[in-house]
Amino acid sequence: MSLNRTITFVVNGKKKEINVDVRQSLLEVLRERLGMISVKQGCAVGECGACTVLIDDVPIDACLYLAVWADGRSIRTVEGETKNDELSRVQEAFVNEGAVQCGICTPGFVMAATAFVEKHKGRKVSRHEIRRGLAGNLCRCTGYDTIISAVEKSMDDDH
Amino acid sequence: MFNIKSYDKAGSTEEAIRLLKENPGAHLIAGGTDVLVKLHKGKGQFDHLIDIHDIAELNFINQNDDGDLVIGPLSCFTHVAESELIRKHIPILSEAILTIGGPQVRNMATIGGNLCNGVPSADSATPLIALNAVVTIQGPDGSRQMPLEDFFLGPSRVALAHHEIMTAITVSRDNYAGYYGHFFKYAMRDAMDIATIGCSAVCKVEEQVLADLRLAYGVAAPVPIRCKDTENKIRGRKISTQLLDDIADAVCDDVRPRNSWRAAKDFRLHIIATLAHRVVKQAILNAGGTIQ
């Protein structure tokens, strides 16, 4: 029995039809087939969040997601967040707050933070809620404070 | 690449059951957060998969005409925790689920998967057994129901035959109406951690009397358990600090924790007694009781 399937999905706004192996994770397909190298493999078991992408705007770990499950869905990675050479608000806040050190966890954090900001739009959230919202992402450099601040800044009402 | 040797995707419950019958060595995969980790670690017994990830008829949360809450096992944790019905009627289940993993894991992992894995630390199990949840299991010859508490047979062993599949988790109205609860998970970290001990208390208070108590623990025995001896001993007693002390003493005879690298048996017993006191107290306060 063949382990290949043809799937159709939207990646960062562009429709794609590709042939995938059912044994492949979405992480492998995005990185190795589509060149989306922002999607990092950290732990490969759903603990570090470095491979976080949004599926229909919901953050998931791409390492624990079979590529075939993406059939018919819409995926967002960091590659699609910068539009017309302009950083997204979350990306800009990460830069301004110095929420980046070695950078390996950053794309995953940006996507998890983007989903959190969109989900809580128009609501006042505490730093504790932001921490809970980003609990699925690990960073070994920053100590998290600057990352939490970046998310806070992304949620200010003055934009 | 995962070492998957065969893969079939089921579009319906019936098809999943048929595929299970045809493939005696196959395992179901739902959210994938356990099965894919096992495959990643090279556990070969999971290399024949039947994919039930997208069976829409098993992904629902509703209330039937009798007021019973019915949860489809393929509901992901986020959907259950954020469901208006769940938050209104059995908020203890939302509280427990929000201690599981992190957001990404909760967006993928399913409540049925958590229960069918049969691990003693399943965080969704203790609130549900404290709520007297009943599970519906479907096989080739029809469906049957059983209390969730009896579904757990041992570590990683549940009352599912190979060709059976869980199709519903039900909390009947008489088991939640008038009841209030509280959940606490003791773990080393506040997120992305496995419980050292999990505790769920559901109670009914009538005129300062503990009219009913249902107390459940995770990781306190080889399966998630109810403390029925304790419950029977204290049912109907007047609420007091002494009552809480007596509950904390009594639970130690109901549980069978073990030594593991995560925690020593004595330490677990200490947590179990402490949580009996604190979690039951909070459940009583939530139910409108006062403690003198």
Interface residues (C-beta under 8 A of the other chain):
Chain A: M1 L3 D21 V22 R23 Q24 S25 E28 A44 V45 G46 E47 G49 T52 V58 P59 I60 D61 L64 Y65 L66 V68 W69 A112 A115 F116 R132 G133 L134 A135 G136 N137
Chain B: M1 F2 N3 I4 S6 Y7 K9 I29 G32 T33 L36 V37 H40 K41 D51 H53 D54 T78 L98 G101 G102 P103 Q104 V105 N107 M108 D190 A191 M192
